[in-house]
Amino acid sequence: MTGSSSGAGDCEPEPPPLRVQGPADLVELVPYLVGFHPSDSVVVVAFDPLAQRVGLVLRADRADLRSEPELRDRLANHVARTGAWELVVVVVASGDDAMPLAGAALPDVDLVTGITEAVTREGLSVADALYVGSGRWWSYRCRGEGCCPLDGRPVRGPASRVAAEATYAGLVALPDRAALAAGLDPLGREEQDRFGVAVERAAVERARHRGLRERGQWREAARGRVQRALDRLDGSGPVPWLPDRAAGRLVVALGDVAIRDDAWLWMEQASSRWMPALELWRQLARRAPAPYRVPPLFLASWAAWRSGSGALARLAVERALEIDPDYGAAGLLEQAIAQGMDPRTAPPLVPPAAVAAAGCPERPGAAGHVRDRRGRAGQ
């Protein structure tokens, strides 16, 4: 099986696909698919056998799935809606009791059985179910010496082929979910205060352009600055830390919906743009004062979602909506994530001008024409 992401455009070459040649490879790949090393979790990896690729990846706490059986049905329904045919269930344990007793049944057999039954009701099949603990893995389908060793098989380390290919493809496996969330945390107070001055100056610069013509001049200049910043994201190295004045102008520019939509659409031109764009948006979101943090948080969430980093996408969009619950684009993306929409099969964004030129009605999902969670037109 092969796990890969298909881009919305074909302007630039796709990165090489990740090769998943068996359960050992999949166990190693799970932290990269999730974005961090899960613990006390159940990870469901859906596959599309025809396309031979990894589809939706879902993670849930073991404790929640044990105590709330209805979550198993919701999980199975999410996978079914993506069009996947089969999946693999991976139970990840941690702590002193993670190592199963030799010859005893694996932990959480009832939980795996319940998930399998829920999946079967949706017309899907479970290709395998794996248990990972104490640096080793086992299959629930295979417990004999002729199939799998009773003491399991070792999980290969970060120097393995799978880890190297995942890293080359731009995937990251952070230590835990807290480390993933920390990548969106605002910077220290001193840095925020200093950058706040740059943002205020950029906001004053924008406010000086009061007339219709002057506002148009400001927008064109700001659009050019954002475009130049995006053009520098060639993926050849880390995204540079921008000077305060340049970053402050970008943050204020993204508050203009038309400019934000330009940046949003730019990411859709090729999948190779998602990861470097994500780093730029994350940098701006961490530096910006709260009111200005929402657009880069939304754009970071979109880039993460498109690139398959569902956990990071959810964290970023939730933070955006905590600051501004009425930010329509974030509300739209939150719905897509909650409904388990596969980012690879989501239709590409269409610029509003192209929609109007074709004489088509506005549709939810077209950039600039989105609706918030109450159905109202929003940003």
C-alpha positions, 0 to 999 in steps of 0.5 A, a space after each residue: 500500500 502507498 500513502 500519498 497526498 494528491 494536490 489540488 493543482 498540477 503546476 509543480 511536481 508531487 513529492 514521492 509517495 510514502 511506501 507502506 509495505 506492511 504493518 511494521 511500516 504502518 506502525 512507524 508511519 502513524 506518528 507522522 500521519 498524526 503529527 505527534 507520537 500518540 499515547 493511550 490512543 486509537 488511531 484509525 488509518 483508512 485506505 483506498 485500495 484502488 488508488 493504493 493510498 492512505 486516506 483519512 487518519 483519525 485519532 481518539 483517546 482509548 478511554 473515550 472509546 471504551 466509555 462511549 460506544 457511540 463514538 465508535 459508530 461516529 468514527 466508522 461513519 466518518 471513514 465511510 463518508 470518505 469512500 475508503 473501503 478498508 482500514 487498519 486499527 492501531 491501539 497505542 498504549 503507554 505506561 508500565 502496563 503497556 507490555 502485554 503478558 507473555 501468552 495472554 490476550 492483548 489488551 482492549 480486545 473488546 474495544 477492537 471488536 466493537 470498532 470492527 463491528 461498527 465499521 462492518 455496519 458501514 460496509 467497510 472491512 478491517 484489514 488488520 488491527 495492531 497493538 503498540 506498546 513498550 516499543 513493540 507491536 503485535 497484531 490482534 489477528 495473529 498471536 501464534 509463534 508461527 505467525 507473530 512472536 509472542 513478545 511482539 516485534 520491535 518498532 524500528 527507530 527514527 533512522 528507519 526507511 519509513 522515518 527518513 521518507 516521511 521526513 523528506 516528504 515534510 512530515 513531522 512526528 512531535 513528542 506529543 499533542 502538547 508539543 504540537 499545540 505549542 507550535 501555535 502558542 503566542 510568543 513571549 510578552 516582550 516579543 509580542 509587545 515589540 511586534 505589536 508596535 509594528 502591527 500598529 504602525 501598519 494599521 495606521 498606514 492602512 487607515 490613512 488610505 480613506 478614500 475609495 481610490 486610496 484604499 484601492 492603492 493600499 490594497 494593491 501595494 499590500 497584495 504585492 507584499 503578500 505575493 512577494 512573501 509567498 513567492 519566496 517560499 520555494 521549499 528549498 529551506 526553512 521559512 525565514 523569520 521576517 523583520 517586524 516591519 515586513 511581518 506587521 504589514 503582512 498581518 494587517 494585509 491578511 485582515 483584508 478578505 480579498 488579500 487573504 483569499 489571494 493567499 488562500 488560492 495561492 496555496 491551492 495551486 500546488 501541494 508543494 506549497 502547503 508545508 512552507 505556507 503553513 510555516 509562514 502562517 504559523 509564524 505570523 499567528 504566533 507573533 500577531 496580537 489576538 485580533 490579527 491572529 485569526 486570518 493566519 491561524 485560519 490559513 495555517 489550519 487550511 494548509 495543515 488540513 490540505 497536507 494531511 495534518 488533521 490534528 494541527 488543522 483542528 488545533 489552529 481552527 479552534 484557536 481562530 474561532 476562540 478569538 472570533 467565533 463569527 469568522 466564517 472561513 474558519 467555521 466552514 473549515 471546522 465543519 469540514 474537519 468535524 465531518 471527516 471530509 477527505 482533504 484530497 477529494 475536496 474540490 479546489 477553490 474557485 476565485 470569486 471573479 471566476 465564479 462571477 465570470 462563468 455566470 455561476 451562483 455563489 457557492 459555499 466553499 468558493 473563496 470570499 463566499 463562505 458562510 459561518 456556522 449559522 449560515 450567514 455570509 462571513 469572512 
